[in-house]
Amino acid sequence: MQQPPQEGMIVNGVPVDANGQPLNTKPPRVRRPARRSRIGARLAIGIVVVAVLGALKLFGIIGNPSVNSFYTISHADYNAFDVTNNNAPAPTETDNFPSQTSDLAVYFSVDSADAGHTKYQLTLYNKSGVMHKYDSHVLDHDKISIADDIGPGDPLPNGSYRLDLSIDGKVASSHTFTVGS
């Protein structure tokens, strides 16, 4: 006569429970997600962000600023320019200034700048070369119109001048004007 199975009894080479059902002697298999360090994950995310930004710059979607307008304006037009109104008309271009003027300003508009990173700088030349290099400034919007007072303080001697607008260290536009005559 055969005995009823007891827990732990081996039947046909397999341990069984009190009901004769095979016992699962192996722990259940659990698939765990791959463990990455936080530093590794952050590094991977950083690489992806840099690659995406690089591609956007490469294809001119961002960070490839273009200058739409660049010219000299009178100091009166500089004072009248409404920087708070995006729909305000651009100031009137002035290419001829009175003798011994010191009231000089410039207007320019830029598209597709990398806001907070793109820098601009103005350089004034006379017939002898660089007369004044102005401090560089960071553009705080990707699309911006700027009127900048660049009067050197002392009156400019009569003659022809060139003004260069550099964006991120490269001359993006030049404008010539005269003082006197």
NORRABEL-V502665 format. One record per backbone hydrogen bond with DSSP energy under -0.5 kcal/mol. CO is the residue of the C=O (numbers start at 0). NH is the residue of the N-H. E is the energy in kcal/mol with one decimal. If there is no record, write none. Layout:
# NORRABEL-V502665
co = [CO | CO]
nh = [NH | NH]
e = [E | E]
This chain:
# NORRABEL-V502665
co = [5 | 8 | 8 | 10 | 13 | 14 | 15 | 16 | 20 | 22 | 29 | 33 | 36 | 37 | 38 | 39 | 40 | 41 | 42 | 43 | 44 | 45 | 46 | 47 | 48 | 49 | 50 | 51 | 52 | 53 | 54 | 55 | 55 | 56 | 65 | 65 | 68 | 70 | 71 | 72 | 73 | 74 | 75 | 76 | 77 | 80 | 81 | 83 | 84 | 94 | 96 | 97 | 100 | 101 | 101 | 102 | 103 | 103 | 104 | 105 | 106 | 107 | 108 | 108 | 109 | 110 | 111 | 112 | 113 | 113 | 117 | 118 | 119 | 120 | 121 | 122 | 123 | 123 | 124 | 125 | 128 | 131 | 131 | 136 | 138 | 141 | 143 | 145 | 147 | 147 | 151 | 155 | 158 | 160 | 161 | 162 | 163 | 163 | 164 | 164 | 165 | 165 | 166 | 169 | 172 | 174 | 176 | 177 | 178]
nh = [8 | 10 | 15 | 13 | 10 | 22 | 7 | 19 | 16 | 24 | 31 | 35 | 40 | 41 | 42 | 43 | 44 | 45 | 46 | 47 | 48 | 49 | 50 | 51 | 52 | 53 | 54 | 55 | 56 | 57 | 58 | 60 | 61 | 59 | 67 | 110 | 108 | 106 | 93 | 104 | 77 | 78 | 79 | 80 | 80 | 82 | 84 | 85 | 87 | 177 | 179 | 100 | 155 | 103 | 152 | 74 | 149 | 150 | 72 | 147 | 70 | 145 | 67 | 68 | 143 | 65 | 63 | 114 | 116 | 117 | 138 | 167 | 136 | 165 | 133 | 163 | 130 | 131 | 161 | 128 | 125 | 123 | 133 | 119 | 115 | 112 | 109 | 107 | 105 | 149 | 153 | 99 | 178 | 176 | 124 | 174 | 122 | 165 | 171 | 172 | 120 | 167 | 169 | 166 | 164 | 162 | 160 | 96 | 158]
e = [-2.6 | -0.6 | -2.5 | -1.9 | -2.7 | -3.0 | -2.5 | -1.7 | -2.4 | -1.1 | -0.7 | -0.6 | -2.3 | -2.6 | -2.5 | -2.4 | -2.3 | -2.7 | -2.3 | -1.9 | -2.5 | -2.5 | -2.2 | -2.5 | -2.8 | -2.5 | -2.2 | -2.5 | -2.4 | -2.7 | -2.2 | -2.6 | -1.1 | -1.4 | -0.6 | -2.6 | -1.7 | -3.1 | -2.9 | -1.6 | -2.0 | -2.3 | -1.6 | -1.3 | -0.5 | -1.0 | -1.0 | -0.7 | -1.7 | -2.9 | -3.0 | -1.2 | -3.2 | -1.1 | -0.5 | -0.6 | -1.7 | -1.0 | -2.6 | -2.8 | -2.4 | -3.3 | -2.4 | -1.0 | -2.4 | -2.3 | -0.7 | -1.1 | -2.6 | -2.4 | -3.3 | -3.0 | -2.5 | -3.2 | -2.6 | -2.7 | -3.2 | -2.0 | -2.1 | -1.4 | -2.5 | -3.3 | -0.6 | -2.9 | -3.1 | -2.6 | -2.8 | -2.3 | -2.2 | -0.6 | -1.0 | -0.6 | -2.6 | -2.0 | -3.2 | -2.2 | -1.9 | -0.6 | -3.1 | -1.5 | -2.0 | -0.5 | -1.7 | -2.9 | -3.1 | -3.1 | -2.8 | -2.6 | -2.4]
